[in-house]
Amino acid sequence: MPFWLKVTLTIKESAAYSNIGINKIEDLLKQPKCDFVLYVGNKKLVKRKELEQYTSRNLEI
């Protein structure tokens, strides 16, 4: 399934989709006010639409 149709992405998929590095995405997911992280057990998933909104709101990451 294409990335742009998925509701949630893995960290690797979100890095490829957003052109942001894996380490930077992991740092963002650790932030207390991160609204685009979804925990499924020990696994972290990225909410695609919320990540898009976050990147469009911010000028630099």
Secondary structure, 3 states (H helix, E strand, C coil): CCHHHCCEECHHHHHHHHCCCHHHHHHHHHCCCCCCEEEECCEEEEEHHHHHHHHHHCCCC
